Amino acid sequence: MIIPRIISLAMAAWLVVTASAICPVQAEALDQIRQRGVLRHLGVPYARFVTGSGDGLDVELIQRFASFLGVNYEFVPTTWKTAFGDLTGMDPQSGETVAVRGDILANGVTILPWREKIVSFSTPTFASQVWLIARADYPLTPITPKDGIAEDIDQVRRLIKGRTVSGMAHTCLDPVLYKIEEAGARIQYFDGKLIDLAPCVIDGYNGLTLLDVPDALVAMEKWPGKLKVIGPVSPPQKMGAAMKREAEDLKQAFFQFFSDLKRQGLYRTLVEKYYPGYAQAFPGFFSDLADASAPEKEAW
């Protein structure tokens, strides 16, 4: 596939340039954020992490983090295409240098291997999974769950043979990540905003699409009876806040902040505010978070 090859080349360029050129101008360490007096939160309107109306789970989370650091909070809108460049100063697709616009990226960002090569993720803050979603009248019956997630995924892969599945490049909904073509399906890339994918499917764009659990639940609540879940295409995934790889002190500060928030029960309150019942849907994940150990420092 062309897209993974382009990303791989861009990653190689990133590693060469960053390893040889990290300097105070490029690095926004914690003391620089405090001197500026502002924590810049990069975010893309997505599900209920960033609603686009000034609130959302990740908006409130990073607002609290800014208060923990003793600085002001500033929201910096971005897009899925530009978000990682806005954070790191290099576009991961093209390898081109771009302006740094923020200190932390948080809007339900799934922790994926290619992303871990260019940014440093916080302690996981949310649980997710990618599902195959269909318009309600699409001629495909949801799977019957079996003994394990691998068997459920295999059922879904058998069902999509010869069908067209929509997704969005360079996101957690990129069909390439789940080897959709290898299952015998065709890929149709959506060229709009990620938040518009579900309503476009409902309106007839395509009968099948990939959606992650948070966005799928919001969509089915917003348009009841218009969508159905066919089954999973991925194992459970984790989401977190992304920071520059060299901003180790910011990552450590976030770990301390998030641990305190969990221990006080305030994070569960935030989750229930935006995703009622979600913590019960992934009980192991949320209980494990409370016992997470401090992240090891990364060699760079």
Secondary structure, 3 states (H helix, E strand, C coil): CHHHHHHHHHHHHHHHHHHHHCCCCCCCCHHHHHHHCEEEEEECCECCCECCCCCCHHHHHHHHHHHHHCCEEEEEECCCCCHHHHHHCECCCCCCECCCCCCEEEEEEECCHHHHCCCEECCCCEEECEEEEEECCCCCCCCCCCCCHHHHHHHHHHHCCCCEEEECCCCCCCHHHHCCHHHCCEEEECCCCHHHHHHHHHCCCCCEEEEEHHHHHHHHHHCCCCEEEEEECCCCEEEEEEECCCCHHHHHHHHHHHHHHHHCCHHHHHHHHHCCCHHHHCHHHHHHHHCCCCCCCCCC
